[in-house]
Amino acid sequence: EACTCYGSNNFDCNTNLLGPDDYLNVCIKSLNTEMEIDDLDNITVTQNTLKFDIVKSGDLMDNTISSKTKVTQENGMHVASIIPAAFFSYESNTIAEVTGVAYLKLANSRRRLAVELSEHSDVDATGSTRALATPLGATETGFAVNVVLAKNEFDVSLGEDGANTSTSANVNVMMTSIIVASAAAAVAIMAFFFVKKSRGLDKNLSIAKPASSVI
């Protein structure tokens, strides 16, 4: 069984929306106590032409944002990762698909079987829980996990007058105002000291001017 879940300490399946700053949590486990998941490979997130590799050739592509953990008590493995911002739409919720390969082995055995996590599951396309599909071969079974991605609320939108009313636009306007105000203050300070210096120079010249001698 494979599904989006709460984490390595909670394999309960959920259908929660995934936000841009949330971790994708996928739990994969064997429901057969005589079989156990030995490892995961080629874990990929796809959406139309977008592709993001989490695990490739058995290794995490970026262990600063992704993890792969074997959870013995659940007879499975947990994969977590941050999803790139490009997968999130500014207009609506979207769906991404997680695919990959799970290697199973007989409990207490070194023999390993390949099980493909693929698009061959006959399941609801909008859900997040995926069950095993019809076996593709004697040692291979396909299934997939769809993830619902929430709309990116950090949006760029236009007001009724065509003005940009987004959060980023407002921040830019505020920063521009601060910069302009700071520049004006700097010019005023420089002008003040220039005038003060000029007055001091005139005063010194007046003191230093010699008195006219009368013959």
Backbone as JSON Lines, residues from 0, in Angstrom:
{"i":0,"aa":"E","n":[0.84,-1.19,0.0],"ca":[0.0,0.0,0.0],"c":[0.88,1.24,0.0]}
{"i":1,"aa":"A","n":[0.48,2.25,-0.76],"ca":[1.2,3.52,-0.79],"c":[0.2,4.66,-0.7]}
{"i":2,"aa":"C","n":[0.52,5.67,0.08],"ca":[-0.38,6.81,0.22],"c":[0.37,8.01,0.79]}
{"i":3,"aa":"T","n":[-0.24,9.19,0.66],"ca":[0.29,10.34,1.38],"c":[-0.1,10.15,2.84]}
{"i":4,"aa":"C","n":[0.83,10.47,3.74],"ca":[0.62,10.18,5.15],"c":[1.1,11.36,6.0]}
{"i":5,"aa":"Y","n":[1.13,11.16,7.32],"ca":[1.5,12.24,8.23],"c":[3.0,12.3,8.52]}
{"i":6,"aa":"G","n":[3.7,11.19,8.33],"ca":[5.12,11.17,8.61],"c":[5.61,9.79,8.96]}
{"i":7,"aa":"S","n":[6.9,9.69,9.25],"ca":[7.49,8.38,9.56],"c":[6.95,7.79,10.86]}
{"i":8,"aa":"N","n":[6.4,8.63,11.73],"ca":[5.85,8.15,12.99],"c":[4.34,7.95,12.95]}
{"i":9,"aa":"N","n":[3.75,8.19,11.75],"ca":[2.3,8.01,11.61],"c":[1.99,7.66,10.15]}
{"i":10,"aa":"F","n":[1.76,6.38,9.88],"ca":[1.52,5.89,8.53],"c":[0.06,6.01,8.1]}
{"i":11,"aa":"D","n":[-0.78,6.63,8.93],"ca":[-2.19,6.79,8.55],"c":[-2.28,7.61,7.27]}
{"i":12,"aa":"C","n":[-3.08,7.14,6.32],"ca":[-3.23,7.84,5.05],"c":[-4.09,9.09,5.22]}
{"i":13,"aa":"N","n":[-3.81,10.11,4.42],"ca":[-4.63,11.33,4.43],"c":[-4.78,11.87,3.02]}
{"i":14,"aa":"T","n":[-5.66,12.83,2.87],"ca":[-5.87,13.5,1.58],"c":[-5.66,15.0,1.75]}
{"i":15,"aa":"N","n":[-4.76,15.38,2.63],"ca":[-4.52,16.79,2.93],"c":[-3.93,17.53,1.73]}
{"i":16,"aa":"L","n":[-4.31,18.8,1.61],"ca":[-3.69,19.66,0.6],"c":[-2.24,19.9,1.0]}
{"i":17,"aa":"L","n":[-1.36,19.92,0.02],"ca":[0.06,20.18,0.28],"c":[0.38,21.6,-0.14]}
{"i":18,"aa":"G","n":[0.85,22.43,0.81],"ca":[1.21,23.81,0.51],"c":[2.65,23.93,0.06]}
{"i":19,"aa":"P","n":[3.02,25.09,-0.49],"ca":[4.38,25.3,-1.0],"c":[5.47,25.09,0.05]}
{"i":20,"aa":"D","n":[5.15,25.32,1.32],"ca":[6.16,25.18,2.37],"c":[6.01,23.86,3.15]}
{"i":21,"aa":"D","n":[5.1,23.0,2.72],"ca":[4.86,21.74,3.41],"c":[5.74,20.63,2.85]}
{"i":22,"aa":"Y","n":[6.01,19.64,3.7],"ca":[6.72,18.45,3.25],"c":[5.73,17.46,2.64]}
{"i":23,"aa":"L","n":[6.12,16.89,1.51],"ca":[5.39,15.75,0.95],"c":[5.79,14.53,1.77]}
{"i":24,"aa":"N","n":[4.82,13.82,2.32],"ca":[5.07,12.6,3.08],"c":[4.39,11.44,2.37]}
{"i":25,"aa":"V","n":[5.17,10.45,1.96],"ca":[4.63,9.26,1.31],"c":[5.04,8.04,2.11]}
{"i":26,"aa":"C","n":[4.06,7.23,2.47],"ca":[4.32,6.0,3.22],"c":[4.02,4.81,2.32]}
{"i":27,"aa":"I","n":[4.94,3.87,2.26],"ca":[4.79,2.67,1.44],"c":[5.04,1.47,2.35]}
{"i":28,"aa":"K","n":[4.09,0.56,2.4],"ca":[4.26,-0.59,3.29],"c":[3.71,-1.86,2.65]}
{"i":29,"aa":"S","n":[4.22,-2.97,3.12],"ca":[3.75,-4.28,2.67],"c":[2.65,-4.75,3.61]}
{"i":30,"aa":"L","n":[1.51,-5.12,3.04],"ca":[0.4,-5.62,3.85],"c":[0.55,-7.11,4.14]}
{"i":31,"aa":"N","n":[1.53,-7.73,3.48],"ca":[1.82,-9.14,3.69],"c":[2.95,-9.26,4.71]}
{"i":32,"aa":"T","n":[2.66,-9.85,5.84],"ca":[3.67,-9.95,6.9],"c":[4.85,-10.84,6.51]}
{"i":33,"aa":"E","n":[4.67,-11.64,5.46],"ca":[5.77,-12.49,5.02],"c":[6.72,-11.75,4.08]}
{"i":34,"aa":"M","n":[6.3,-10.55,3.66],"ca":[7.13,-9.72,2.78],"c":[7.46,-8.41,3.48]}
{"i":35,"aa":"E","n":[8.63,-7.88,3.21],"ca":[9.0,-6.58,3.76],"c":[9.69,-5.74,2.68]}
{"i":36,"aa":"I","n":[9.54,-4.42,2.8],"ca":[10.16,-3.51,1.84],"c":[11.62,-3.32,2.24]}
{"i":37,"aa":"D","n":[12.5,-3.63,1.3],"ca":[13.93,-3.55,1.55],"c":[14.51,-2.19,1.22]}
{"i":38,"aa":"D","n":[13.99,-1.56,0.14],"ca":[14.52,-0.26,-0.26],"c":[13.59,0.37,-1.29]}
{"i":39,"aa":"L","n":[13.8,1.67,-1.56],"ca":[13.04,2.41,-2.56],"c":[14.0,3.04,-3.56]}
{"i":40,"aa":"D","n":[13.54,3.19,-4.8],"ca":[14.39,3.77,-5.83],"c":[13.54,4.51,-6.86]}
{"i":41,"aa":"N","n":[14.2,5.39,-7.61],"ca":[13.57,6.13,-8.7],"c":[12.25,6.79,-8.29]}
{"i":42,"aa":"I","n":[12.26,7.45,-7.15],"ca":[11.08,8.17,-6.67],"c":[11.03,9.53,-7.37]}
{"i":43,"aa":"T","n":[9.98,9.77,-8.12],"ca":[9.88,10.98,-8.94],"c":[8.5,11.61,-8.8]}
{"i":44,"aa":"V","n":[8.47,12.94,-8.8],"ca":[7.21,13.69,-8.81],"c":[7.05,14.3,-10.19]}
{"i":45,"aa":"T","n":[5.91,14.08,-10.82],"ca":[5.67,14.61,-12.15],"c":[4.35,15.36,-12.2]}
{"i":46,"aa":"Q","n":[4.32,16.36,-13.08],"ca":[3.1,17.13,-13.32],"c":[3.22,17.73,-14.72]}
{"i":47,"aa":"N","n":[2.47,17.16,-15.65],"ca":[2.59,17.55,-17.06],"c":[4.04,17.39,-17.51]}
{"i":48,"aa":"T","n":[4.69,18.49,-17.88],"ca":[6.08,18.39,-18.35],"c":[7.1,18.57,-17.23]}
{"i":49,"aa":"L","n":[6.62,18.88,-16.01],"ca":[7.52,19.07,-14.88],"c":[7.94,17.73,-14.3]}
{"i":50,"aa":"K","n":[9.18,17.64,-13.86],"ca":[9.68,16.41,-13.26],"c":[10.67,16.76,-12.15]}
{"i":51,"aa":"F","n":[10.5,16.11,-11.01],"ca":[11.38,16.34,-9.87],"c":[11.78,14.99,-9.27]}
{"i":52,"aa":"D","n":[13.07,14.68,-9.3],"ca":[13.57,13.41,-8.77],"c":[13.9,13.54,-7.29]}
{"i":53,"aa":"I","n":[13.32,12.67,-6.48],"ca":[13.62,12.62,-5.05],"c":[14.7,11.58,-4.78]}
{"i":54,"aa":"V","n":[14.52,10.4,-5.35],"ca":[15.51,9.32,-5.23],"c":[15.86,8.81,-6.62]}
{"i":55,"aa":"K","n":[17.14,8.66,-6.87],"ca":[17.59,8.15,-8.16],"c":[18.81,7.27,-7.94]}
{"i":56,"aa":"S","n":[18.82,6.12,-8.6],"ca":[19.91,5.14,-8.44],"c":[20.14,4.79,-6.97]}
{"i":57,"aa":"G","n":[19.06,4.77,-6.21],"ca":[19.14,4.37,-4.81],"c":[19.49,5.47,-3.84]}
{"i":58,"aa":"D","n":[19.87,6.65,-4.34],"ca":[20.32,7.74,-3.47],"c":[19.37,8.93,-3.52]}
{"i":59,"aa":"L","n":[19.3,9.64,-2.4],"ca":[18.54,10.9,-2.38],"c":[19.26,11.93,-3.26]}
{"i":60,"aa":"M","n":[18.5,12.64,-4.08],"ca":[19.1,13.65,-4.94],"c":[19.55,14.88,-4.15]}
{"i":61,"aa":"D","n":[18.83,15.19,-3.07],"ca":[19.19,16.34,-2.23],"c":[18.74,16.04,-0.8]}
{"i":62,"aa":"N","n":[19.69,15.61,0.02],"ca":[19.33,15.22,1.39],"c":[19.09,16.4,2.32]}
{"i":63,"aa":"T","n":[19.21,17.62,1.79],"ca":[18.89,18.8,2.61],"c":[17.38,19.08,2.6]}
{"i":64,"aa":"I","n":[16.66,18.54,1.6],"ca":[15.22,18.77,1.53],"c":[14.43,17.45,1.46]}
{"i":65,"aa":"S","n":[15.14,16.32,1.39],"ca":[14.46,15.03,1.24],"c":[15.03,14.0,2.22]}
{"i":66,"aa":"S","n":[14.22,12.99,2.52],"ca":[14.67,11.91,3.39],"c":[14.0,10.61,2.98]}
{"i":67,"aa":"K","n":[14.65,9.5,3.31],"ca":[14.13,8.16,3.04],"c":[14.42,7.31,4.26]}
{"i":68,"aa":"T","n":[13.36,6.79,4.9],"ca":[13.53,6.1,6.17],"c":[12.81,4.76,6.17]}
{"i":69,"aa":"K","n":[13.48,3.74,6.63],"ca":[12.85,2.43,6.79],"c":[12.18,2.39,8.16]}
{"i":70,"aa":"V","n":[10.9,2.02,8.19],"ca":[10.15,1.99,9.44],"c":[9.72,0.55,9.69]}
{"i":71,"aa":"T","n":[10.51,-0.14,10.48],"ca":[10.31,-1.58,10.7],"c":[8.96,-1.9,11.31]}
{"i":72,"aa":"Q","n":[8.53,-1.09,12.28],"ca":[7.28,-1.39,12.97],"c":[6.06,-1.27,12.06]}
{"i":73,"aa":"E","n":[6.21,-0.55,10.93],"ca":[5.11,-0.42,9.97],"c":[5.3,-1.35,8.78]}
{"i":74,"aa":"N","n":[6.39,-2.1,8.78],"ca":[6.72,-2.99,7.67],"c":[6.75,-2.21,6.35]}
{"i":75,"aa":"G","n":[7.39,-1.03,6.41],"ca":[7.42,-0.2,5.22],"c":[8.52,0.85,5.27]}
{"i":76,"aa":"M","n":[8.38,1.84,4.37],"ca":[9.34,2.93,4.3],"c":[8.61,4.25,4.12]}
{"i":77,"aa":"H","n":[9.27,5.31,4.56],"ca":[8.71,6.66,4.48],"c":[9.63,7.54,3.67]}
{"i":78,"aa":"V","n":[9.06,8.33,2.77],"ca":[9.81,9.29,1.97],"c":[9.21,10.66,2.19]}
{"i":79,"aa":"A","n":[10.08,11.65,2.41],"ca":[9.62,13.02,2.6],"c":[10.45,13.97,1.75]}
{"i":80,"aa":"S","n":[9.81,15.03,1.26],"ca":[10.55,16.01,0.46],"c":[9.75,17.29,0.31]}
{"i":81,"aa":"I","n":[10.47,18.38,0.12],"ca":[9.85,19.65,-0.26],"c":[9.65,19.61,-1.78]}
{"i":82,"aa":"I","n":[8.49,20.06,-2.25],"ca":[8.19,20.09,-3.67],"c":[8.54,21.47,-4.23]}
{"i":83,"aa":"P","n":[9.24,21.55,-5.35],"ca":[9.61,22.85,-5.94],"c":[8.38,23.73,-6.19]}
{"i":84,"aa":"A","n":[8.58,25.04,-6.07],"ca":[7.48,26.0,-6.23],"c":[6.85,25.95,-7.61]}
{"i":85,"aa":"A","n":[7.6,25.51,-8.6],"ca":[7.08,25.47,-9.98],"c":[5.87,24.56,-10.11]}
{"i":86,"aa":"F","n":[5.71,23.6,-9.19],"ca":[4.59,22.67,-9.25],"c":[3.29,23.29,-8.75]}
{"i":87,"aa":"F","n":[3.36,24.44,-8.09],"ca":[2.18,25.07,-7.5],"c":[1.66,26.18,-8.4]}
{"i":88,"aa":"S","n":[0.35,26.14,-8.63],"ca":[-0.29,27.12,-9.51],"c":[-0.73,28.34,-8.72]}
{"i":89,"aa":"Y","n":[-0.71,29.5,-9.37],"ca":[-1.22,30.73,-8.76],"c":[-2.74,30.86,-8.96]}
{"i":90,"aa":"E","n":[-3.32,29.95,-9.73],"ca":[-4.73,30.07,-10.09],"c":[-5.64,29.09,-9.37]}
{"i":91,"aa":"S","n":[-5.16,27.87,-9.1],"ca":[-6.03,26.86,-8.5],"c":[-5.21,25.71,-7.93]}
{"i":92,"aa":"N","n":[-5.9,24.8,-7.22],"ca":[-5.24,23.58,-6.76],"c":[-4.86,22.72,-7.97]}
{"i":93,"aa":"T","n":[-3.79,21.98,-7.84],"ca":[-3.34,21.11,-8.93],"c":[-3.01,19.72,-8.38]}
{"i":94,"aa":"I","n":[-2.73,18.8,-9.26],"ca":[-2.39,17.43,-8.86],"c":[-1.03,17.04,-9.44]}
{"i":95,"aa":"A","n":[-0.21,16.44,-8.6],"ca":[1.08,15.89,-9.05],"c":[1.07,14.4,-8.73]}
{"i":96,"aa":"E","n":[1.88,13.64,-9.44],"ca":[1.94,12.19,-9.24],"c":[3.32,11.77,-8.77]}
{"i":97,"aa":"V","n":[3.34,10.91,-7.77],"ca":[4.59,10.36,-7.24],"c":[4.72,8.92,-7.74]}
{"i":98,"aa":"T","n":[5.81,8.6,-8.39],"ca":[6.05,7.25,-8.88],"c":[7.43,6.78,-8.42]}
{"i":99,"aa":"G","n":[7.66,5.49,-8.5],"ca":[8.95,4.97,-8.1],"c":[9.0,3.45,-8.08]}
{"i":100,"aa":"V","n":[10.02,2.91,-7.46],"ca":[10.21,1.46,-7.37],"c":[10.46,1.07,-5.92]}
{"i":101,"aa":"A","n":[9.76,0.03,-5.47],"ca":[9.98,-0.53,-4.14],"c":[10.56,-1.93,-4.3]}
{"i":102,"aa":"Y","n":[11.59,-2.21,-3.53],"ca":[12.2,-3.54,-3.54],"c":[11.74,-4.3,-2.3]}
{"i":103,"aa":"L","n":[11.1,-5.42,-2.53],"ca":[10.61,-6.24,-1.43],"c":[11.44,-7.51,-1.31]}
{"i":104,"aa":"K","n":[11.42,-8.04,-0.14],"ca":[12.08,-9.33,0.08],"c":[11.27,-10.13,1.08]}
{"i":105,"aa":"L","n":[11.47,-11.43,1.04],"ca":[10.82,-12.29,2.02],"c":[11.37,-11.95,3.4]}
{"i":106,"aa":"A","n":[10.51,-11.95,4.38],"ca":[10.95,-11.64,5.74],"c":[12.09,-12.56,6.15]}
{"i":107,"aa":"N","n":[13.13,-11.95,6.71],"ca":[14.33,-12.69,7.14],"c":[15.05,-13.37,5.98]}
{"i":108,"aa":"S","n":[14.93,-12.76,4.8],"ca":[15.59,-13.31,3.63],"c":[16.36,-12.22,2.91]}
{"i":109,"aa":"R","n":[17.38,-12.6,2.13],"ca":[18.17,-11.64,1.35],"c":[17.63,-11.49,-0.06]}
{"i":110,"aa":"R","n":[16.69,-12.36,-0.46],"ca":[16.16,-12.3,-1.81],"c":[15.27,-11.08,-1.97]}
{"i":111,"aa":"R","n":[15.48,-10.31,-3.04],"ca":[14.76,-9.06,-3.23],"c":[13.94,-9.09,-4.51]}
{"i":112,"aa":"L","n":[12.73,-8.56,-4.45],"ca":[11.84,-8.5,-5.62],"c":[11.56,-7.04,-5.95]}
{"i":113,"aa":"A","n":[11.41,-6.73,-7.22],"ca":[11.14,-5.35,-7.64],"c":[9.64,-5.12,-7.75]}
{"i":114,"aa":"V","n":[9.16,-4.03,-7.17],"ca":[7.77,-3.63,-7.3],"c":[7.74,-2.2,-7.79]}
{"i":115,"aa":"E","n":[7.11,-1.98,-8.92],"ca":[7.14,-0.66,-9.53],"c":[6.01,0.22,-9.03]}
{"i":116,"aa":"L","n":[6.35,1.45,-8.67],"ca":[5.35,2.45,-8.31],"c":[5.09,3.23,-9.58]}
{"i":117,"aa":"S","n":[3.99,2.96,-10.25],"ca":[3.79,3.58,-11.56],"c":[2.36,4.04,-11.74]}
{"i":118,"aa":"E","n":[2.05,4.46,-12.96],"ca":[0.74,5.01,-13.26],"c":[-0.28,3.92,-13.59]}
{"i":119,"aa":"H","n":[0.07,2.65,-13.39],"ca":[-0.8,1.57,-13.82],"c":[-1.93,1.25,-12.84]}
{"i":120,"aa":"S","n":[-2.05,2.01,-11.76],"ca":[-3.1,1.72,-10.79],"c":[-4.47,2.09,-11.34]}
{"i":121,"aa":"D","n":[-5.46,1.28,-11.03],"ca":[-6.83,1.57,-11.41],"c":[-7.5,2.19,-10.19]}
{"i":122,"aa":"V","n":[-7.25,3.52,-9.98],"ca":[-7.71,4.18,-8.76],"c":[-8.26,5.55,-9.1]}
{"i":123,"aa":"D","n":[-8.91,6.17,-8.13],"ca":[-9.45,7.51,-8.27],"c":[-8.32,8.5,-8.51]}
{"i":124,"aa":"A","n":[-8.43,9.3,-9.57],"ca":[-7.33,10.19,-9.97],"c":[-7.18,11.39,-9.05]}
{"i":125,"aa":"T","n":[-8.18,11.68,-8.22],"ca":[-8.09,12.88,-7.39],"c":[-7.74,12.58,-5.95]}
{"i":126,"aa":"G","n":[-7.71,11.33,-5.56],"ca":[-7.4,10.98,-4.19],"c":[-5.92,10.94,-3.93]}
{"i":127,"aa":"S","n":[-5.54,10.71,-2.68],"ca":[-4.14,10.62,-2.32],"c":[-3.74,9.23,-1.87]}
{"i":128,"aa":"T","n":[-4.7,8.33,-1.73],"ca":[-4.39,6.98,-1.28],"c":[-4.34,6.05,-2.49]}
{"i":129,"aa":"R","n":[-3.33,5.19,-2.54],"ca":[-3.19,4.27,-3.67],"c":[-2.98,2.85,-3.16]}
{"i":130,"aa":"A","n":[-3.78,1.92,-3.64],"ca":[-3.65,0.52,-3.27],"c":[-2.94,-0.22,-4.39]}
{"i":131,"aa":"L","n":[-2.52,-1.45,-4.1],"ca":[-1.85,-2.25,-5.11],"c":[-2.81,-2.56,-6.25]}
{"i":132,"aa":"A","n":[-2.3,-2.48,-7.47],"ca":[-3.1,-2.79,-8.64],"c":[-2.85,-4.22,-9.08]}
{"i":133,"aa":"T","n":[-3.4,-4.57,-10.24],"ca":[-3.18,-5.92,-10.77],"c":[-1.71,-6.13,-11.04]}
{"i":134,"aa":"P","n":[-1.15,-7.25,-10.6],"ca":[0.28,-7.5,-10.82],"c":[0.65,-7.43,-12.29]}
{"i":135,"aa":"L","n":[1.77,-6.78,-12.57],"ca":[2.26,-6.66,-13.94],"c":[3.08,-7.87,-14.33]}
{"i":136,"aa":"G","n":[3.54,-8.62,-13.36],"ca":[4.34,-9.8,-13.65],"c":[4.46,-10.62,-12.39]}
{"i":137,"aa":"A","n":[5.23,-11.67,-12.45],"ca":[5.36,-12.57,-11.31],"c":[5.94,-11.88,-10.09]}
{"i":138,"aa":"T","n":[6.84,-10.91,-10.29],"ca":[7.49,-10.27,-9.16],"c":[7.3,-8.76,-9.15]}
{"i":139,"aa":"E","n":[6.38,-8.25,-9.95],"ca":[6.26,-6.79,-10.08],"c":[4.82,-6.35,-10.0]}
{"i":140,"aa":"T","n":[4.57,-5.31,-9.2],"ca":[3.23,-4.76,-9.04],"c":[3.29,-3.25,-9.17]}
{"i":141,"aa":"G","n":[2.35,-2.66,-9.89],"ca":[2.36,-1.21,-10.09],"c":[1.32,-0.5,-9.26]}
{"i":142,"aa":"F","n":[1.69,0.66,-8.71],"ca":[0.74,1.55,-8.04],"c":[1.31,2.96,-8.03]}
{"i":143,"aa":"A","n":[0.47,3.96,-7.77],"ca":[0.9,5.35,-7.81],"c":[0.24,6.14,-6.69]}
{"i":144,"aa":"V","n":[0.79,7.3,-6.4],"ca":[0.24,8.19,-5.39],"c":[0.05,9.57,-6.0]}
{"i":145,"aa":"N","n":[-1.18,10.04,-6.01],"ca":[-1.46,11.4,-6.46],"c":[-1.47,12.35,-5.27]}
{"i":146,"aa":"V","n":[-0.91,13.52,-5.45],"ca":[-0.83,14.51,-4.38],"c":[-1.55,15.78,-4.83]}
{"i":147,"aa":"V","n":[-2.45,16.27,-4.0],"ca":[-3.17,17.5,-4.32],"c":[-2.38,18.69,-3.78]}
{"i":148,"aa":"L","n":[-1.95,19.57,-4.68],"ca":[-1.16,20.74,-4.31],"c":[-2.05,21.97,-4.21]}
{"i":149,"aa":"A","n":[-1.95,22.67,-3.1],"ca":[-2.79,23.84,-2.85],"c":[-2.37,25.02,-3.73]}
{"i":150,"aa":"K","n":[-3.31,25.89,-4.02],"ca":[-3.03,27.1,-4.77],"c":[-1.99,27.94,-4.04]}
{"i":151,"aa":"N","n":[-1.04,28.47,-4.79],"ca":[-0.02,29.33,-4.21],"c":[-0.65,30.7,-3.95]}
{"i":152,"aa":"E","n":[-0.83,31.04,-2.68],"ca":[-1.52,32.28,-2.32],"c":[-0.64,33.51,-2.48]}
{"i":153,"aa":"F","n":[0.67,33.32,-2.64],"ca":[1.56,34.46,-2.86],"c":[1.45,34.84,-4.33]}
{"i":154,"aa":"D","n":[0.31,35.47,-4.65],"ca":[-0.11,35.65,-6.03],"c":[0.16,37.07,-6.53]}
{"i":155,"aa":"V","n":[0.15,37.19,-7.86],"ca":[0.24,38.49,-8.5],"c":[-1.11,38.76,-9.13]}
{"i":156,"aa":"S","n":[-1.86,39.71,-8.59],"ca":[-3.21,39.99,-9.09],"c":[-3.38,41.47,-9.37]}
{"i":157,"aa":"L","n":[-4.4,41.8,-10.15],"ca":[-4.67,43.17,-10.54],"c":[-5.96,43.65,-9.91]}
{"i":158,"aa":"G","n":[-5.98,44.89,-9.46],"ca":[-7.18,45.49,-8.9],"c":[-8.1,45.95,-10.0]}
{"i":159,"aa":"E","n":[-9.23,46.57,-9.63],"ca":[-10.2,47.02,-10.6],"c":[-9.63,48.07,-11.55]}
{"i":160,"aa":"D","n":[-8.68,48.88,-11.06],"ca":[-8.09,49.93,-11.88],"c":[-6.87,49.42,-12.63]}
{"i":161,"aa":"G","n":[-6.61,48.09,-12.56],"ca":[-5.47,47.52,-13.27],"c":[-4.19,47.57,-12.47]}
{"i":162,"aa":"A","n":[-4.24,48.09,-11.24],"ca":[-3.03,48.19,-10.43],"c":[-2.7,46.84,-9.82]}
{"i":163,"aa":"N","n":[-1.43,46.6,-9.61],"ca":[-0.98,45.34,-9.0],"c":[-1.27,45.39,-7.51]}
{"i":164,"aa":"T","n":[-2.09,44.46,-7.02],"ca":[-2.48,44.45,-5.61],"c":[-1.89,43.27,-4.86]}
{"i":165,"aa":"S","n":[-0.92,42.6,-5.42],"ca":[-0.35,41.42,-4.78],"c":[0.48,41.8,-3.57]}
{"i":166,"aa":"T","n":[0.75,40.81,-2.73],"ca":[1.58,41.02,-1.55],"c":[2.96,41.48,-1.95]}
{"i":167,"aa":"S","n":[3.53,40.85,-2.97],"ca":[4.88,41.2,-3.4],"c":[4.92,42.62,-3.94]}
{"i":168,"aa":"A","n":[3.85,43.02,-4.65],"ca":[3.83,44.37,-5.2],"c":[3.76,45.4,-4.07]}
{"i":169,"aa":"N","n":[2.95,45.1,-3.04],"ca":[2.84,46.02,-1.91],"c":[4.17,46.14,-1.17]}
{"i":170,"aa":"V","n":[4.88,45.03,-1.04],"ca":[6.19,45.05,-0.39],"c":[7.15,45.91,-1.2]}
{"i":171,"aa":"N","n":[7.11,45.75,-2.52],"ca":[8.01,46.54,-3.37],"c":[7.72,48.02,-3.26]}
{"i":172,"aa":"V","n":[6.44,48.38,-3.22],"ca":[6.06,49.79,-3.09],"c":[6.56,50.35,-1.76]}
{"i":173,"aa":"M","n":[6.4,49.56,-0.69],"ca":[6.83,50.0,0.63],"c":[8.35,50.2,0.66]}
{"i":174,"aa":"M","n":[9.1,49.25,0.09],"ca":[10.55,49.35,0.08],"c":[11.01,50.55,-0.74]}
{"i":175,"aa":"T","n":[10.31,50.8,-1.88],"ca":[10.65,51.96,-2.7],"c":[10.42,53.25,-1.93]}
{"i":176,"aa":"S","n":[9.32,53.33,-1.19],"ca":[9.02,54.53,-0.39],"c":[10.08,54.76,0.67]}
{"i":177,"aa":"I","n":[10.53,53.67,1.3],"ca":[11.55,53.78,2.33],"c":[12.86,54.29,1.74]}
{"i":178,"aa":"I","n":[13.22,53.75,0.55],"ca":[14.47,54.17,-0.1],"c":[14.4,55.64,-0.48]}
{"i":179,"aa":"V","n":[13.27,56.08,-1.05],"ca":[13.12,57.48,-1.45],"c":[13.19,58.4,-0.23]}
{"i":180,"aa":"A","n":[12.52,58.01,0.85],"ca":[12.53,58.81,2.07],"c":[13.93,58.91,2.65]}
{"i":181,"aa":"S","n":[14.67,57.82,2.63],"ca":[16.03,57.8,3.15],"c":[16.94,58.7,2.32]}
{"i":182,"aa":"A","n":[16.77,58.65,1.01],"ca":[17.57,59.49,0.12],"c":[17.29,60.97,0.37]}
{"i":183,"aa":"A","n":[16.01,61.3,0.54],"ca":[15.64,62.7,0.79],"c":[16.24,63.19,2.11]}
{"i":184,"aa":"A","n":[16.2,62.33,3.12],"ca":[16.76,62.7,4.42],"c":[18.27,62.92,4.31]}
{"i":185,"aa":"A","n":[18.94,62.08,3.54],"ca":[20.38,62.21,3.37],"c":[20.73,63.52,2.67]}
{"i":186,"aa":"V","n":[19.96,63.88,1.65],"ca":[20.2,65.14,0.93],"c":[19.99,66.33,1.86]}
{"i":187,"aa":"A","n":[18.95,66.28,2.69],"ca":[18.67,67.37,3.61],"c":[19.81,67.55,4.61]}
{"i":188,"aa":"I","n":[20.34,66.44,5.12],"ca":[21.45,66.51,6.09],"c":[22.69,67.09,5.45]}
{"i":189,"aa":"M","n":[22.99,66.67,4.22],"ca":[24.15,67.18,3.51],"c":[24.02,68.68,3.24]}
{"i":190,"aa":"A","n":[22.8,69.12,2.88],"ca":[22.57,70.54,2.63],"c":[22.75,71.36,3.9]}
{"i":191,"aa":"F","n":[22.28,70.82,5.03],"ca":[22.41,71.51,6.31],"c":[23.88,71.74,6.66]}
{"i":192,"aa":"F","n":[24.69,70.7,6.56],"ca":[26.1,70.83,6.9],"c":[26.85,71.71,5.89]}
{"i":193,"aa":"F","n":[26.42,71.7,4.64],"ca":[27.06,72.54,3.64],"c":[26.82,74.02,3.96]}
{"i":194,"aa":"V","n":[25.56,74.34,4.29],"ca":[25.23,75.73,4.64],"c":[25.96,76.15,5.9]}
{"i":195,"aa":"K","n":[26.01,75.28,6.89],"ca":[26.68,75.59,8.15],"c":[28.17,75.83,7.92]}
{"i":196,"aa":"K","n":[28.77,75.0,7.08],"ca":[30.19,75.14,6.79],"c":[30.46,76.45,6.04]}
{"i":197,"aa":"S","n":[29.57,76.78,5.1],"ca":[29.74,78.0,4.33],"c":[29.67,79.23,5.23]}
{"i":198,"aa":"R","n":[28.75,79.25,6.18],"ca":[28.62,80.38,7.1],"c":[29.85,80.51,7.99]}
{"i":199,"aa":"G","n":[30.38,79.34,8.4],"ca":[31.58,79.37,9.23],"c":[32.77,79.91,8.45]}
{"i":200,"aa":"L","n":[32.86,79.58,7.18],"ca":[33.97,80.05,6.34],"c":[33.88,81.56,6.15]}
{"i":201,"aa":"D","n":[32.67,82.09,5.9],"ca":[32.49,83.53,5.74],"c":[32.87,84.28,7.0]}
{"i":202,"aa":"K","n":[32.53,83.71,8.14],"ca":[32.85,84.36,9.42],"c":[34.36,84.44,9.62]}
{"i":203,"aa":"N","n":[35.06,83.33,9.3],"ca":[36.52,83.3,9.44],"c":[37.19,84.31,8.53]}
{"i":204,"aa":"L","n":[36.67,84.47,7.32],"ca":[37.23,85.44,6.38],"c":[37.07,86.87,6.9]}
{"i":205,"aa":"S","n":[35.94,87.11,7.52],"ca":[35.69,88.45,8.06],"c":[36.67,88.76,9.18]}
{"i":206,"aa":"I","n":[36.99,87.78,10.0],"ca":[37.91,88.0,11.12],"c":[39.32,88.2,10.61]}
{"i":207,"aa":"A","n":[39.67,87.46,9.59],"ca":[41.04,87.52,9.1],"c":[41.32,88.75,8.23]}
{"i":208,"aa":"K","n":[40.33,89.51,7.78],"ca":[40.51,90.66,6.88],"c":[41.24,91.8,7.63]}
{"i":209,"aa":"P","n":[42.39,92.27,7.12],"ca":[43.14,93.33,7.81],"c":[42.42,94.66,7.8]}
{"i":210,"aa":"A","n":[42.66,95.47,8.89],"ca":[41.98,96.77,8.99],"c":[42.65,97.75,8.03]}
{"i":211,"aa":"S","n":[41.89,98.65,7.5],"ca":[42.44,99.67,6.57],"c":[43.28,100.69,7.34]}
{"i":212,"aa":"S","n":[44.44,100.97,6.82],"ca":[45.32,101.95,7.49],"c":[45.07,103.34,6.94]}
{"i":213,"aa":"V","n":[45.1,104.26,7.81],"ca":[44.85,105.67,7.45],"c":[46.18,106.41,7.44]}
{"i":214,"aa":"I","n":[46.52,107.09,6.31],"ca":[47.76,107.85,6.18],"c":[47.46,109.31,6.37]}
